[in-house]
Amino acid sequence: MVDISKALKAAITTGHVEFGVDQTEKAVKAGKAQMIIISKNCPSKALTGEDIGVKVHVYEGNNMELGALCGKPFSVSALAVIDKGTSNILTL
């Protein structure tokens, strides 16, 4: 099984990840996102809807926990993986 914290850290340090609901929605619309990760309490209806055309992983924690997992000093409700870098995050 993929360790989400390791995979996420690798994607953030070696690839390209966009943080935040607005940035994530823009990346999905532009077709840049390979995958998105949303917190259980993500407020965006656009990202939690059916068939947005990109792989969606719902993180079991809330936005504060997802922010901490990403090493950010703020809450993260959604993030888009643009380039996975050396991580295996797309296998989640």
DSSP file (Angstrom, degrees, kcal/mol; ACC not computed):
  #  RESIDUE AA STRUCTURE BP1 BP2  ACC     N-H-->O    O-->H-N    N-H-->O    O-->H-N    TCO  KAPPA ALPHA  PHI   PSI    X-CA   Y-CA   Z-CA
    1    1 A M              0   0    0      0, 0.0     2,-0.3     0, 0.0    91,-0.1   0.000 360.0 360.0 360.0 146.4    0.0    0.0    0.0
    2    2 A V        -     0   0    0     89,-0.2     2,-0.9     1,-0.1     3,-0.1  -0.572 360.0-133.2 -77.7 132.6    1.1    3.6   -0.8
    3    3 A D     >  -     0   0    0     -2,-0.3     4,-2.7     1,-0.2     5,-0.2  -0.785  17.0-157.4 -84.6 109.2    2.1    5.7    2.2
    4    4 A I  H  > S+     0   0    0     -2,-0.9     4,-2.6     1,-0.2     5,-0.2   0.857  87.7  52.8 -61.5 -36.7    0.3    8.9    1.4
    5    5 A S  H  > S+     0   0    0      2,-0.2     4,-2.3     1,-0.2    -1,-0.2   0.924 113.5  42.7 -67.5 -41.5    2.5   11.1    3.6
    6    6 A K  H  > S+     0   0    0      2,-0.2     4,-2.4     1,-0.2    -2,-0.2   0.925 116.3  48.3 -66.3 -44.3    5.7    9.9    1.9
    7    7 A A  H  X S+     0   0    0     -4,-2.7     4,-2.2     1,-0.2    82,-0.3   0.898 113.5  47.6 -63.3 -41.0    4.1   10.0   -1.6
    8    8 A L  H  X S+     0   0    0     -4,-2.6     4,-2.5    -5,-0.2    -1,-0.2   0.916 111.5  49.4 -67.3 -43.9    2.8   13.5   -1.0
    9    9 A K  H  X S+     0   0    0     -4,-2.3     4,-2.4    -5,-0.2     5,-0.2   0.907 112.0  49.2 -62.3 -41.3    6.1   14.8    0.4
   10   10 A A  H  X S+     0   0    0     -4,-2.4     4,-2.7     2,-0.2    76,-0.4   0.904 111.8  48.5 -64.8 -41.4    8.0   13.3   -2.6
   11   11 A A  H  X S+     0   0    0     -4,-2.2     4,-1.7     1,-0.2    -2,-0.2   0.897 113.0  48.1 -65.3 -39.8    5.5   14.9   -5.0
   12   12 A I  H  < S+     0   0    0     -4,-2.5     5,-0.2     1,-0.2    -2,-0.2   0.898 119.3  37.8 -68.0 -40.8    5.8   18.3   -3.3
   13   13 A T  H  < S+     0   0    0     -4,-2.4    -2,-0.2    -5,-0.2    -1,-0.2   0.835 131.2  24.9 -82.8 -32.2    9.6   18.3   -3.2
   14   14 A T  H  < S+     0   0    0     -4,-2.7    71,-0.2    -5,-0.2    -3,-0.2   0.601 124.6  32.8-109.5 -13.0   10.4   16.7   -6.6
   15   15 A G  S  < S-     0   0    0     -4,-1.7     2,-0.4    -5,-0.4    69,-0.2  -0.115  90.5 -82.3-118.7-145.5    7.3   17.5   -8.7
   16   16 A H  E     +A   83   0A   0     67,-2.5    66,-2.4    -2,-0.1    67,-2.0  -0.977  40.7 174.9-135.4 119.3    4.7   20.3   -9.0
   17   17 A V  E     -A   81   0A   0     -2,-0.4     2,-0.4    -5,-0.2    64,-0.2  -0.989  17.7-150.7-127.7 132.3    1.7   20.5   -6.7
   18   18 A E  E     -A   80   0A   0     62,-2.6    62,-2.7    -2,-0.4     2,-0.3  -0.874  16.6-150.8-101.5 133.7   -0.8   23.3   -6.6
   19   19 A F  E     +A   79   0A   0     -2,-0.4     4,-0.3    60,-0.2    60,-0.2  -0.800  48.4  41.9-106.8 146.7   -2.5   24.0   -3.2
   20   20 A G  S  > S-     0   0    0     58,-2.6     4,-2.4    -2,-0.3     5,-0.2   0.057  81.7 -91.7 103.4 150.6   -5.9   25.4   -2.5
   21   21 A V  H  > S+     0   0    0      2,-0.2     4,-2.8     1,-0.2     5,-0.2   0.921 122.3  48.1 -61.4 -47.5   -9.4   24.9   -3.8
   22   22 A D  H  > S+     0   0    0      1,-0.2     4,-2.3     2,-0.2    -1,-0.2   0.936 114.5  44.9 -61.7 -47.6   -9.2   27.8   -6.4
   23   23 A Q  H  > S+     0   0    0     -4,-0.3     4,-2.4     1,-0.2    -1,-0.2   0.896 114.3  50.2 -63.1 -40.4   -5.8   26.6   -7.8
   24   24 A T  H  X S+     0   0    0     -4,-2.4     4,-2.3     2,-0.2    -2,-0.2   0.922 110.1  49.0 -65.2 -44.8   -7.0   23.0   -7.9
   25   25 A E  H  X S+     0   0    0     -4,-2.8     4,-2.5     1,-0.2    -1,-0.2   0.906 112.1  49.6 -61.5 -41.2  -10.2   23.9   -9.7
   26   26 A K  H  X S+     0   0    0     -4,-2.3     4,-2.4    -5,-0.2     6,-0.2   0.912 110.4  50.1 -62.9 -43.3   -8.2   25.9  -12.3
   27   27 A A  H  <>S+     0   0    0     -4,-2.4     5,-2.3     2,-0.2     6,-1.3   0.882 112.1  47.7 -64.1 -38.7   -5.7   23.1  -12.8
   28   28 A V  H ><5S+     0   0    0     -4,-2.3     3,-1.1     3,-0.2    -2,-0.2   0.938 112.8  48.0 -67.0 -46.8   -8.6   20.6  -13.4
   29   29 A K  H 3<5S+     0   0    0     -4,-2.5    -2,-0.2     1,-0.3    -1,-0.2   0.877 112.0  50.0 -61.1 -38.3  -10.3   22.9  -15.8
   30   30 A A  T 3<5S-     0   0    0     -4,-2.4    -1,-0.3    -5,-0.2    -2,-0.2   0.555 112.4-121.2 -78.5  -7.0   -7.1   23.6  -17.7
   31   31 A G  T < 5S+     0   0    0     -3,-1.1    -3,-0.2    -4,-0.4    -2,-0.1   0.683  81.4 117.0  76.4  17.3   -6.4   19.8  -17.9
   32   32 A K      < +     0   0    0     -5,-2.3     2,-0.3    -6,-0.2    -4,-0.2   0.766  44.5  94.6 -87.7 -27.4   -3.1   20.1  -16.1
   33   33 A A        -     0   0    0     -6,-1.3    49,-0.2     1,-0.2     3,-0.1  -0.491  46.6-174.4 -74.4 127.2   -4.0   18.0  -13.0
   34   34 A Q  S    S-     0   0    0     47,-3.2    21,-0.7     1,-0.4     2,-0.3   0.745  78.0 -10.9 -83.7 -26.8   -3.0   14.4  -13.1
   35   35 A M  E     -cB  55  81A   0     46,-1.0    46,-3.1    19,-0.2    -1,-0.4  -0.966  63.8-144.6-165.4 151.1   -4.7   13.8   -9.8
   36   36 A I  E     -cB  56  80A   0     19,-2.8    21,-2.6    -2,-0.3     2,-0.5  -0.956   4.0-156.3-125.0 151.4   -6.3   15.8   -7.0
   37   37 A I  E     -cB  57  79A   0     42,-2.6    42,-2.1    -2,-0.4     2,-0.3  -0.993  15.5-175.1-123.2 127.3   -6.4   15.1   -3.3
   38   38 A I  E     -cB  58  78A   0     19,-2.2    21,-3.3    -2,-0.5    40,-0.2  -0.920  23.8-118.4-122.4 149.3   -9.2   16.6   -1.2
   39   39 A S  E >   -c   59   0A   0     38,-2.8     3,-1.7    -2,-0.3    23,-0.2  -0.376  33.3-107.5 -77.1 163.1   -9.8   16.6    2.5
   40   40 A K  T 3  S+     0   0    0     21,-2.5    22,-0.2    19,-0.5    -1,-0.1   0.821 121.7  45.5 -60.2 -30.1  -13.0   15.0    3.9
   41   41 A N  T 3  S+     0   0    0     20,-0.3    -1,-0.3     2,-0.0    21,-0.1   0.001  77.5 151.0-105.0  29.4  -14.3   18.5    4.7
   42   42 A C    <   -     0   0    0     -3,-1.7    -4,-0.0    35,-0.2     6,-0.0  -0.431  36.7-152.6 -61.9 126.2  -13.5   20.1    1.3
   43   43 A P        +     0   0    0      0, 0.0     2,-0.4     0, 0.0    -1,-0.1   0.615  60.4 107.1 -78.8 -11.1  -16.0   22.9    0.7
   44   44 A S     >  -     0   0    0      1,-0.2     4,-1.0     2,-0.1     5,-0.1  -0.547  46.3-171.1 -78.2 121.4  -15.8   22.8   -3.1
   45   45 A K  H  > S+     0   0    0     -2,-0.4     4,-0.9     2,-0.2    -1,-0.2   0.816  87.5  60.2 -74.1 -31.4  -18.8   21.2   -4.9
   46   46 A A  H  4 S+     0   0    0      1,-0.2    -1,-0.2     2,-0.2     3,-0.1   0.871 109.6  41.2 -64.5 -36.7  -16.9   21.3   -8.2
   47   47 A L  H  4 S+     0   0    0      1,-0.2    -1,-0.2     5,-0.0    -2,-0.2   0.733 115.8  48.2 -85.6 -22.5  -14.2   19.0   -6.8
   48   48 A T  H  < S+     0   0    0     -4,-1.0    -1,-0.2     2,-0.0    -2,-0.2   0.495  93.3 103.5 -95.3  -3.2  -16.4   16.6   -4.9
   49   49 A G  S  < S-     0   0    0     -4,-0.9     3,-0.3     1,-0.1     2,-0.2  -0.135  80.3 -87.1 -72.7 172.2  -18.8   16.1   -7.8
   50   50 A E  S    S+     0   0    0      1,-0.2    -1,-0.1     2,-0.1    -2,-0.0  -0.482  96.5   4.5 -79.4 149.8  -18.9   13.1  -10.1
   51   51 A D        +     0   0    0     -2,-0.2    -1,-0.2     1,-0.1     4,-0.1   0.886  61.0 161.1  47.8  63.9  -16.8   12.7  -13.2
   52   52 A I        -     0   0    0     -3,-0.3    -1,-0.1     2,-0.3     3,-0.1   0.421  60.3-111.1 -91.2   1.8  -14.6   15.7  -13.2
   53   53 A G  S    S+     0   0    0      1,-0.2     2,-0.3   -22,-0.0    -3,-0.0   0.601  87.6  82.5  86.1  11.3  -12.2   14.0  -15.5
   54   54 A V  S    S-     0   0    0    -18,-0.0    -2,-0.3   -19,-0.0    -1,-0.2  -0.990  88.1 -91.8-145.8 151.6   -9.3   13.4  -13.2
   55   55 A K  E     -c   35   0A   0    -21,-0.7   -19,-2.8    -2,-0.3     2,-0.5  -0.428  42.3-158.9 -65.0 131.3   -8.5   10.9  -10.5
   56   56 A V  E     -c   36   0A   0    -21,-0.2     2,-0.5    -2,-0.2   -19,-0.2  -0.955  10.3-169.0-117.9 128.9   -9.7   12.1   -7.1
   57   57 A H  E     -c   37   0A   0    -21,-2.6   -19,-2.2    -2,-0.5     2,-0.7  -0.975  13.6-148.3-114.9 122.8   -8.3   10.8   -3.7
   58   58 A V  E     -c   38   0A   0     -2,-0.5     2,-0.2   -21,-0.2   -19,-0.2  -0.814  15.5-139.3 -92.7 115.2  -10.3   11.8   -0.7
   59   59 A Y  E     -c   39   0A   0    -21,-3.3   -19,-0.5    -2,-0.7     7,-0.1  -0.540  10.1-133.7 -73.3 135.6   -8.0   12.1    2.3
   60   60 A E  S    S+     0   0    0     -2,-0.2    -1,-0.1   -21,-0.1     2,-0.1   0.674  82.5  68.2 -67.7 -17.9   -9.5   10.7    5.5
   61   61 A G  S    S-     0   0    0      1,-0.2   -21,-2.5     2,-0.0   -20,-0.3  -0.312  88.3 -97.2 -94.2-179.6   -8.5   13.7    7.6
   62   62 A N     >  -     0   0    0    -23,-0.2     4,-2.3   -22,-0.2     5,-0.2  -0.250  45.7 -88.6 -88.5-177.3   -9.8   17.3    7.6
   63   63 A N  H  > S+     0   0    0      1,-0.2    13,-2.5     2,-0.2     4,-2.1   0.812 126.0  54.3 -66.2 -30.0   -8.2   20.3    5.9
   64   64 A M  H  > S+     0   0    0     11,-0.2     4,-2.1     2,-0.2    -1,-0.2   0.919 110.8  46.1 -67.3 -42.5   -6.0   21.1    9.0
   65   65 A E  H  > S+     0   0    0      2,-0.2     4,-2.3     1,-0.2    -2,-0.2   0.879 112.0  50.6 -67.4 -38.3   -4.6   17.5    9.0
   66   66 A L  H  X S+     0   0    0     -4,-2.3     4,-1.7     2,-0.2    -1,-0.2   0.899 109.7  51.3 -67.0 -39.3   -4.0   17.6    5.2
   67   67 A G  H  <>S+     0   0    0     -4,-2.1     5,-2.9     2,-0.2     4,-0.3   0.921 111.2  47.4 -60.7 -44.5   -2.2   20.9    5.6
   68   68 A A  H ><5S+     0   0    0     -4,-2.1     3,-1.3     1,-0.2    -2,-0.2   0.892 108.8  54.5 -63.7 -40.4    0.1   19.5    8.3
   69   69 A L  H 3<5S+     0   0    0     -4,-2.3    -1,-0.2     1,-0.3    -2,-0.2   0.850 108.0  50.0 -61.8 -34.9    0.7   16.4    6.1
   70   70 A C  T 3<5S-     0   0    0     -4,-1.7    -1,-0.3    -5,-0.1    -2,-0.2   0.506 117.8-115.1 -80.9  -4.8    1.9   18.7    3.3
   71   71 A G  T < 5 +     0   0    0     -3,-1.3    -3,-0.2    -4,-0.3    -2,-0.1   0.755  69.7 140.9  76.1  24.5    4.2   20.5    5.7
   72   72 A K      < -     0   0    0     -5,-2.9    -1,-0.3     2,-0.2    -2,-0.1  -0.785  57.4-136.7-102.7 144.6    2.2   23.7    5.4
   73   73 A P  S    S+     0   0    0      0, 0.0     2,-0.3     0, 0.0    -5,-0.1   0.105  87.0  56.4 -84.5  25.0    1.4   26.1    8.2
   74   74 A F  S    S-     0   0    0     -7,-0.1    -2,-0.2   -11,-0.1     2,-0.1  -0.944  96.3 -84.3-146.8 166.1   -2.2   26.5    7.0
   75   75 A S        -     0   0    0     -2,-0.3     2,-0.5    -8,-0.1   -11,-0.2  -0.465  33.9-158.0 -75.4 147.3   -5.2   24.3    6.2
   76   76 A V        +     0   0    0    -13,-2.5   -10,-0.2    -2,-0.1    -9,-0.1  -0.956  17.2 173.7-128.1 110.3   -5.3   22.6    2.8
   77   77 A S  S    S+     0   0    0     -2,-0.5   -38,-2.8     1,-0.3     2,-0.3   0.764  73.0   8.1 -85.3 -26.9   -8.8   21.5    1.5
   78   78 A A  E     - B   0  38A   0    -40,-0.2   -58,-2.6   -15,-0.1     2,-0.3  -0.997  59.1-176.8-154.1 148.5   -7.6   20.5   -1.9
   79   79 A L  E     -AB  19  37A   0    -42,-2.1   -42,-2.6    -2,-0.3     2,-0.5  -0.993  15.7-143.0-146.3 150.4   -4.4   20.1   -3.9
   80   80 A A  E     -AB  18  36A   0    -62,-2.7   -62,-2.6    -2,-0.3     2,-0.9  -0.951  10.3-142.2-116.3 129.6   -3.7   19.2   -7.5
   81   81 A V  E     +AB  17  35A   0    -46,-3.1   -47,-3.2    -2,-0.5   -46,-1.0  -0.814  27.2 167.8 -89.1 109.4   -0.7   17.0   -8.6
   82   82 A I  E    S+     0   0A   0    -66,-2.4     2,-0.4    -2,-0.9    -1,-0.2   0.876  76.6  11.6 -87.4 -45.1    0.5   18.6  -11.8
   83   83 A D  E     -A   16   0A   0    -67,-2.0   -67,-2.5   -72,-0.1    -1,-0.4  -0.983  66.1-153.9-135.8 122.0    3.8   16.7  -12.0
   84   84 A K    >   -     0   0    0     -2,-0.4     3,-1.9     1,-0.2     5,-0.2   0.618  25.0-166.3 -73.2 -11.9    4.3   13.7   -9.6
   85   85 A G  T 3   -     0   0    0      1,-0.3    -1,-0.2   -71,-0.2   -74,-0.1  -0.386  65.7 -25.9  60.1-134.7    8.1   14.0   -9.7
   86   86 A T  T 3  S+     0   0    0    -76,-0.4    -1,-0.3    -2,-0.1   -75,-0.1   0.367 112.4 110.4 -92.4   5.3    9.7   10.9   -8.2
   87   87 A S    <   -     0   0    0     -3,-1.9     3,-0.2   -77,-0.2   -80,-0.1  -0.302  65.9-141.0 -80.2 164.2    6.7   10.0   -6.1
   88   88 A N    >   +     0   0    0      1,-0.1     3,-1.7     2,-0.1     4,-0.1  -0.065  61.8 126.4-106.9  30.0    4.3    7.1   -6.6
   89   89 A I  G >   +     0   0    0    -82,-0.3     3,-1.8     1,-0.3    -1,-0.1   0.775  58.7  67.7 -63.6 -29.2    1.3    9.2   -5.6
   90   90 A L  G 3  S+     0   0    0      1,-0.3    -1,-0.3    -3,-0.2    -2,-0.1   0.619  90.0  66.1 -69.8  -9.3   -0.7    8.4   -8.8
   91   91 A T  G <         0   0    0     -3,-1.7    -1,-0.3     1,-0.2    -2,-0.2   0.433 360.0 360.0 -89.8   1.4   -1.0    4.9   -7.5
   92   92 A L    <         0   0    0     -3,-1.8    -1,-0.2    -4,-0.1    -2,-0.1   0.504 360.0 360.0 -59.6 360.0   -3.2    5.9   -4.6
